[in-house]
Every structure is written in structure tokens, then in C-alpha cells.
């Protein structure tokens, strides 16, 4: 007997909320023998009670934005017996979902859940926090959580890009000393990007990046115009450092953005946690 619970964030919604809720219930009631649909408001209360909420369920379907996914995954990572995850993105940008073959289409996300293919996926850990696809520090890293929720509802992802203009001409500097693959890297950078997928902000950064290979990419952005942003989109493009662990010897900031969420972290180790999650995904990602 397949038992599933869907935790649906009320704040991360696009389109007609009631229509989306009804569609999810209608489609997934046919997939699972037992299906419970739960609307969540206070995300902190939800993660505090997550182990109780998911007890007895084989599948946990997360319906919301990448931030909702991040919060729930952080709580789930600490639970020994984890359900299989599914993701229905109802947020503004679906960077996280692309790691599993899930784009912003609710119908396609439901189709993936209906097909029941699963794959094992890595997480990255900094201190006691996990993230799925992206970690950043420095310029542009605060865009996702500083952008007005009202603006996002009105103009969608354009609100993020307008916010980015604030950082394009404002010089930023992160001083770092890192050890990666036994090599020391010392210098300054407008921003440092950690990537465990291939997309950030709706843009494909590295088509060869995978969240299933036991590695992640480190981008030490070079100083340049627009705080080095152009080096991600025009040649010569910045070359990432592929690794499974970074030792932080020193870092001038502790304000991290992980999957679009704000965290203050002082850990000196960043490392991969291989095959941490089993996720419903498109067939090419399954194994």
C-alpha cells in the first residue's frame, strides 16, 4: 500500500490556488492508496513537527517554491527513515526542480510523480545546514530574500532581475582563504558560488553539472565589471573547481544564501552528502 502526504505552502503560489489544489488532489488520489493534502502556513512550525507529520507515509510531496523545499529538506535530512520525495513547484523560479527533471509546469511535475521513477540525489552541507542546488556569498546573494513578495506576485521573476540591478554597479568584495582538493586559494571575489545543479536565477550556468555524481562546483568569481557577472555568460567563461569538500581557512562574511534562503554560518567545512535523498524524477535522472 502506497501512502503519501502532500505539504502545500500557501505563500509560494502561482496561478489559481484553488484550481491547483484541486488538480493535485484529483491526480494524486489516483496514484496513491492513501493520499493526504495538508496546507501549511508557518514553515517553522511545519519543520518542527515534520517527523510527526510524515510518520507512516512512504512519500512526501512538497508543493511550494525552492525556499519551501530547502526548509523541509533541512529538517528531513536529520530524520533516519526518510520518505521518497516528490516536488511540485509553485514558486517563481524552479532552479531546484531542474535537478530532478522538474520544471515550472505543474502538469509535468504531476506526471513525474505519476510515473513513479526515483533517483538518489546529493546534498551539500555547511555546518548544520543543507542545501540542494546553490550556495552563494557576496554580491547578488541576497536578491532572493530581499525581493518584495508583492513585486513577485505582480511581475514574477522580473522582480528578481530588477533587484539584481542594485548590485550590478555596487562594488562588493569577499576576502577568502580556501583549501580545495589539497590546493590553497587565497584572494578576493565579488561573490562565491557553490553549485550542485546546473541553474541559478533561471539561467543555465553549467549544463554538465550534476547532483548525482558526489561532487559540486566552486566558482571563485573574478573581479570585473558588473561584479564579475558577465564571466558566467560570455567568453571566456569562469571555470569551476569540481570537488566534494572545501575547507574554509578564513572568509570575510558569514551571510550565506542557500537555495534562496538566508543563513548566518560560521562553519569551516563544506562537503557533499552523497545519495542523501531519494526523489521522484524524470527517467533519465532515475537509477
N, C-alpha and C positions, 0 to 999 in steps of 0.2 A: 504493500500500500504506500503510495507516494503522498506525503504530507508537505504542504508549502504554506508559508506565511509571507505576505507582501507588506512591507513597511513603506508607506507612501507619504513623502514630505508635502505638507500643504503650502509651503512658501516657494518651493522650487517648481513652479508650474508654468507651462506654456500652452496656449490654446484653451479650449473649453474644458475646465476641470472636471465637471460632472460627466461630460461625454467620455473623457479619458478614463475616469474611474470605472464607468460602466463597461467600456470596451475591455479593460484589463480583467474585470470580474468575469465577463462573458467568455473571453478567450481562455483564461487560465483555469476556470472551473471545469473545462473540458480536458485539461492536461493532467490535473492532479486529483487524486481521490478525495483529499481534504484540502481545501484552499480557504485561507483566512485573509481578509483585506483589512489593514489597520491604517488609519490616517494618523500621522504623527505631527505634533506641533513643536514642542520643546525638545530639540535634538539632544540636549544634555540629559534630560530625564530619560529619553529613549535609550541612550547608550548605558546609562547607569543600571537600567533594568533589562539590558539586552539578553543576558543569559537566561532570564526568566521568560522573556517573550518568545525566544526561539526554541525553548525546551520542547522536545518531542517532534520537532519538524526536521524533515530531510533537506528542504530547500528554503533559502531566504532570498526573496526577490526585493531588491532595493529600487524604489521608484523616486527619483529626485535628480538633483544636479550632482556634479562631481564633488562638491563640498559635502553633501549628504553621504555620498559613497565613502569619502575619506573618513568621516567621523565614525560611521558604522564599522568600517574595516578595521580601524584602530581598536575598537572595542572587541571585535570578533577575533583579532589576532591573538588575544590573550586567553581565548577560550579553547580548551583542549579538543573537544568534539565539535567540529565546525560543520554546519550545513553547506551544501552546494549553493553557490551564489548565482543569482541572475540580476541583470541590470536593465532597467527601463529608464532612459534619460529623459527627464522633462525639464532640464535646466537650459541655460542659454547656449553653452558650448559643450560639446561632448568629447573632449580630448581623452578622458579616461576610458570611455567606452570603446574607442577605436582599438585599444589594446586587445579587446576581446572580439573585434569584428562588429561591434555595436556602434552604429552612427546615431544621428539625432532623430531617426524615424522611429516612432512608437510602434508602428506596424511591423517593421523589420526586427525590432527588439523582441516583440512578442513571438515572431516566427522563430527566432533563435531559441527562445525558451520552449516553444512547442516541439522543436526538433530534438531537444534533449542531448545534444553533443556537449561534452565538457572537456576542459583542458586545465592543466596545472600552471599557475602563474606566480611570478616572483613579486615580492615586496621589497622596498628599501627601508632600512631602519636607521634613524638618527636618535640616539639616546633611547627614550622610551616611546618615541613616536614613529609611526609607519606612514609611508606614502606609496601610492600606486604607480604614478606615471611621471611626476615632475616635482622637483625641489629647486628653489631659487633663493638667492640672497643678493641684495643690492638694487640697482635701478630696475624699474618695471615690476619688481617682485610683489609690490603691494597693490597693484592695479585691481586684482580680482576682489579683494575685500574692502577696498576704498571706494569702489564704484557704487553709485547710488542704486538701491534696489528699484526705486521708482523709475529711474532712467532705463534700467534693464527691461522693465516691463513695457516701456513705451517704445524704445528703439532697438531693443535686443543687443546683440554683440557689438553694434556700433558704439554703444556706451563705453565699452572697454577700450575701443580704439581711440575714442576721443580723450579718454583718461590718459592713455599712453602718451599723447602729445605733451602732457605736462612734464614727462620725464625725458623726452627726446632732447630738449635743449638745456636741461638742468644737469650739470656735471655731477657724477657720482663716483665714489672710489671705495672699493673694498680691498683692504690690505690682507693678504693671506700668506700662510706658510703651510703647505700640504705635502704629505707623502703618499704617492700613488704608485702602485706596482714597484715599490722599493726606490723610487726616484723622488727627490725633493723638488717641489715647485714653490718658488717664492716670488711675490710680485704684487701688483695692484690690478684691479679689474673693475669695470663699471658694474658688472654683475656676473655671478657664477651660476651656471645652470646644471642641474643633475637630471638626466633623462632616462626613464625606464619604459619608454614608449616612443612613438615617432612624431607626436604632435604636441604643440603648445599654443594656446591662444587661437586655436582654429587653423594654425599653419603647420604644414608638414615640415619638420626640421631635419629628420634623418629617416629615410624610408627603410634603412636596413636595421634600425633599432628594434629590439625585441624584448618583451617582458617575460620570456620563457627560456632564456639562454643562460641564466645565472650571472649576468653581467649588467652593468649600467654604464652610461656615458657621462663624462665630466667635461663641461665646456668652460674653459677659463677665458672669458670674453676679453678680447684685446681692446685697449683704449682707442677710441676713434670718434668720428662724427656720429651724432645721434646715440652717444653712449655705446658705440660698438654694435648697434642693432643691425646695420647693413651687412655685417660679416656673416649673418645667418641666411641671407637671401641673395647676395650677389657674389661673384667670384672675385678673388679667391675666398672661398668659404672657410670658416673656422673648422679646425679638425678636432674632433672629440678624443678624449682619452678613455679607453674602454677598461673597466676594472670591476672587481667585486668588493673592493674595500678602499676607503680613504681615511687616512689618519690626519686629523686637524691639529697641527702644531700650534698655530695661532690664527685668529680670524677677528677682524676689527668690528664685526657686527654679529649679533645673535638673533636677528629678526628674520626668520625663515618663512617662506611661503611654500607649503606642501599641498599639492593638489588644489591650489587656490585658497587654502586656509592659512591663517596667521598663527605662527608659533614662535615663542622665545625659547631657543635651545642652546645649551652650552656644552653638549657632548663633544668629545674629541674623536669619535669614531662614526663613520657612515659605512654601512655594509648591506650586502644583499641578503635576503632571507628567501632562499630558493624554494620554489614549489609550495609557497605558503598557503595559497588559496586554490580551491577547485571551483571553476566558474563555467557557467553555461556560455557557449561561444559558437562562432561560425565554424564550420567543419575544418577549414584549413588551419585553424588555431587549435583544434582538439587533438588529443593524443591519449 
